[in-house]
Amino acid sequence: MQISFIKMHGAGNDYIYVDCFKNEVEKPAETAIQISDRHFGVGADGLVLILPSEIADCKMRIFNADGSEAQMCGNAIRCVGKYLYETGIVPHCHCGLDQQSNVLQVETLSGIKTLKIVVSPSLSRCAPSEIKTQTIENKVECVEVAMGKADFTAKNVPILVKSDTYINMPLDIDGEKYNITAVSTGNPHCVVFCENIDEIPIEIVGKKFEHHAFFSERVNTEFVQIIDKQTVKMRVWERGSGETMACGTGACASVAAAVKNSLLDFDTEICVKVLGGELFITCKNNFEMIMKGNAVEVFRGTFCTSAK
């Protein structure tokens, strides 16, 4: 079976996107494994299906590189918004160049997310500096997403603990103790604050966090270094994908955890520096999270899947 696809990334977090308004993917988990392989497939952190929805402008399903399905991905949803706007699949997306932004809603497994599409590069802190000087007609450079509330309730993360929350508490990883903050931002996250994230042996430690019995549904782990009150650095190990260049829900989790631990302030836009670029996160005073970031098309093509 041949599948037409478009490869896009947000801050280096790359996925293969299939327009399921036009195409059908019968076995998405198997297809995700094949198409994500960076040697024998296209190469990506996973597969994203853009589907019709009865309750929103579209529905997004995300399959990690190992075939497991994720509830939400902040970088992927920005690229979905870009695709919807630029193709005009949803009629009210395409409302003219005199409009500098448009609002879309995307259905995910963690609820409906509202996106603000920014067309003018001059409005975007997150567009690369060389792009800010250009006028790219009707092309989306930045997408702002209302990501919902960060939830520190232990049973909602979920984690196996008797206490209601787990904020800056110890966790034993193969005899080494880490202080963690557990939080859900649509996916389960474990945030670890470090003095120097470049020294973290993430290939070893990330796997141990992901599969630790403490996390009943596995976990995404963020290693975070506070630079100043408006800047942090983050490396992320995503369940099902390994270390990735960026993670939108992880950036939200990191900022929410930093605010919860009084390391950062409410209502302040924080630049989260990731391996693939920068994301801009604001934690409102009720822990509603706002994310801004780029959305970039890489290439389009067709893939011959052997999924049966």
C-alpha positions in Angstrom: 0.0 0.0 0.0 1.3 3.5 -0.9 0.7 6.3 1.6 1.1 10.0 0.6 2.7 11.9 3.5 4.2 15.2 4.5 7.1 15.5 6.9 7.1 18.4 9.3 8.8 19.4 12.5 8.3 21.7 15.4 11.6 22.7 17.0 13.2 19.6 15.5 10.5 17.2 16.9 9.7 15.6 13.5 6.7 13.5 12.5 5.2 12.0 9.3 1.7 13.4 8.7 -1.0 11.7 6.7 -4.1 13.6 5.5 -6.8 11.2 6.4 -9.4 13.4 4.8 -8.0 12.0 1.6 -6.1 8.8 2.6 -6.7 5.8 4.9 -4.1 4.1 7.1 -5.5 0.8 8.1 -2.8 -0.3 10.6 -1.3 2.9 12.1 0.7 1.3 14.8 2.5 -1.0 12.4 2.9 1.8 9.9 4.3 4.1 12.5 7.1 1.6 13.3 8.0 1.2 9.6 7.8 4.8 8.5 9.6 6.2 11.5 12.7 4.0 11.1 15.6 6.4 10.2 17.4 3.7 8.2 14.7 1.7 6.4 11.8 4.2 6.5 11.3 7.9 6.1 12.7 8.7 9.6 10.7 10.5 12.3 9.7 10.5 15.9 6.4 9.0 14.9 3.3 9.1 12.7 0.4 11.7 13.0 -3.0 11.1 11.4 -5.1 14.2 10.5 -8.7 13.0 10.6 -12.2 14.4 10.3 -13.9 15.2 13.6 -17.5 15.6 14.6 -16.6 18.0 17.5 -13.7 20.0 16.2 -12.0 21.2 13.0 -10.1 17.9 12.9 -8.9 15.0 15.0 -5.2 14.2 15.6 -3.9 10.7 16.4 -0.3 10.3 17.3 1.7 7.1 17.1 5.2 7.0 18.5 8.1 5.4 16.7 7.5 2.1 18.6 3.9 2.0 17.6 2.4 3.1 20.9 -0.3 5.8 20.8 0.3 9.1 22.6 -2.5 11.3 24.0 -1.0 14.6 22.9 2.0 16.2 21.3 2.5 20.0 21.4 4.9 20.2 18.5 2.8 17.9 16.3 -0.4 19.9 16.9 1.3 23.1 15.7 2.2 21.3 12.5 -1.4 20.1 12.1 -2.6 23.6 12.5 -0.2 24.8 9.8 -1.3 22.1 7.4 -5.0 22.8 8.0 -4.5 26.5 7.4 -2.3 26.3 4.3 -4.4 23.6 2.5 -7.7 25.2 3.4 -9.2 21.8 4.4 -11.3 23.6 7.0 -13.2 26.4 5.2 -12.9 29.1 7.9 -9.1 28.6 8.1 -8.6 30.3 4.7 -10.0 33.8 5.4 -7.6 36.0 3.6 -4.2 37.7 4.0 -5.8 40.7 5.8 -6.3 38.3 8.7 -3.1 37.9 10.7 -4.3 35.0 12.7 -7.0 32.4 12.8 -8.4 30.1 15.5 -8.7 26.4 15.1 -9.8 23.5 17.3 -8.2 20.1 17.2 -9.6 17.0 18.9 -6.9 14.9 20.8 -7.0 12.0 23.3 -6.4 14.6 26.0 -9.3 16.8 24.9 -9.9 19.6 22.4 -7.0 22.1 22.0 -7.4 25.6 20.6 -4.8 26.9 18.2 -4.0 30.4 17.1 -2.4 30.4 13.7 0.1 33.3 13.1 0.7 34.0 9.4 2.8 37.2 9.7 6.4 36.3 10.6 6.8 39.7 12.3 4.4 38.6 15.0 6.5 35.5 15.9 9.3 35.5 18.5 9.7 31.8 17.6 10.5 32.3 13.9 14.2 32.2 13.1 15.7 35.7 12.8 16.4 35.3 9.1 12.7 34.5 8.4 11.5 37.5 10.3 12.9 39.8 7.6 10.9 38.0 4.8 7.3 38.0 3.7 6.2 34.5 3.0 2.7 34.8 1.5 0.0 32.8 3.4 2.6 30.5 5.1 2.3 29.7 8.7 5.5 30.4 10.7 4.3 30.2 14.3 1.3 28.5 16.1 0.1 29.3 19.6 -1.7 26.6 21.5 -3.8 26.7 24.6 -2.5 23.4 26.1 -4.9 23.1 29.0 -4.1 22.9 32.7 -1.0 21.3 34.1 -2.2 18.6 36.6 -0.1 17.6 39.6 -2.6 15.1 40.9 -0.8 11.8 41.4 -3.6 9.6 40.1 -4.0 11.7 37.0 -0.3 11.7 36.0 -0.5 8.7 36.8 2.0 7.5 39.3 1.9 4.8 42.0 2.0 6.7 45.2 -0.2 7.2 48.2 0.2 11.0 48.4 -2.0 13.3 46.4 1.0 14.9 44.6 4.7 14.2 44.1 6.5 17.6 44.1 10.3 17.7 44.4 10.3 14.3 46.0 13.0 11.5 45.7 12.9 8.6 43.3 15.5 5.8 43.3 16.8 5.0 39.8 19.1 2.0 40.0 20.5 3.1 43.4 20.8 6.8 42.4 18.4 9.3 43.9 16.7 12.0 41.8 14.3 14.6 43.1 11.3 14.7 40.7 8.1 16.6 40.1 5.4 14.5 38.5 2.8 16.4 36.3 0.4 15.7 33.5 0.1 18.1 30.6 -1.9 15.7 28.4 0.9 13.1 28.7 2.6 11.9 31.9 5.8 13.8 32.7 8.6 13.6 35.3 10.6 16.7 35.6 14.2 16.7 37.1 16.0 19.9 37.8 19.8 19.7 37.1 22.8 22.0 37.3 24.1 20.9 33.9 21.8 18.9 31.6 24.6 18.4 29.1 26.2 15.9 31.6 23.1 13.7 31.9 23.7 10.2 30.3 20.1 10.4 28.9 20.4 7.3 26.8 20.9 5.2 29.9 18.9 7.2 32.5 16.0 8.0 30.2 15.1 4.4 29.6 15.2 3.6 33.3 12.8 6.5 34.1 10.5 5.5 31.2 10.1 1.9 32.4 10.3 2.4 36.2 7.4 0.7 38.1 6.6 4.0 39.7 5.0 5.1 36.4 2.1 2.9 35.6 1.8 4.1 31.9 5.5 4.8 31.4 6.7 8.4 31.4 8.3 11.2 29.5 11.3 12.6 31.5 12.5 16.2 31.3 16.0 17.2 32.5 15.8 20.9 33.1 18.4 23.6 33.8 17.3 27.0 35.0 19.3 29.7 33.2 17.4 32.8 34.5 13.9 33.9 35.3 12.9 33.9 31.7 15.1 31.1 30.2 15.6 27.3 30.8 17.3 24.5 28.9 15.7 21.2 28.5 16.5 17.7 27.3 13.7 15.2 27.0 13.4 11.4 26.9 10.0 10.6 25.4 8.3 7.2 26.0 8.2 5.3 22.8 10.6 7.5 21.0 13.8 8.0 23.1 15.6 11.4 23.2 13.9 13.8 20.9 14.9 17.3 19.7 11.9 18.9 21.5 8.7 18.1 23.3 5.8 20.6 23.5 4.0 18.9 26.4 7.4 18.4 28.1 8.3 22.1 27.8 4.9 22.9 29.4 5.5 20.3 32.1 9.0 21.8 32.8 7.7 25.3 33.1 4.7 24.3 35.2 7.0 22.3 37.5 9.5 25.2 37.8 6.6 27.5 38.8 5.3 25.0 41.3 8.7 24.8 42.9 9.0 28.6 43.0 11.9 28.6 40.5 10.0 30.6 37.9 7.0 33.0 38.0 3.4 32.9 36.8 2.3 34.9 33.8 5.8 35.2 32.3 6.8 33.9 28.9 9.6 31.5 29.3 12.0 30.6 26.5 12.6 26.9 26.7 15.8 26.0 24.8 15.7 22.5 23.4 18.0 20.6 21.1 16.0 21.6 18.1 15.4 25.3 18.8 13.2 27.2 21.2 9.7 27.0 22.5 7.9 29.8 24.4 5.7 28.8 27.3 3.6 30.8 29.7 2.1 29.4 32.9 -1.0 31.3 33.8 -1.9 31.8 37.5 -4.3 28.8 37.4 -1.7 26.6 35.7 -3.3 27.0 32.3 -0.4 26.5 29.8 0.1 28.5 26.6 2.7 27.4 24.1 4.2 29.1 21.1 6.5 27.6 18.6 7.4 27.1 14.9 5.9 24.7 12.4 8.1 23.8 9.5 7.5 21.6 6.4 10.5 19.4 5.4 9.3 17.5 2.4 6.5 15.5 0.9 6.4 12.0 -0.7 4.9 8.5 -0.8 5.8 5.5 1.3 5.2 1.9 0.5 4.1 0.2 3.7 4.2 -3.6 4.2 1.7 -3.4 7.2 -0.8 -6.3 6.8 
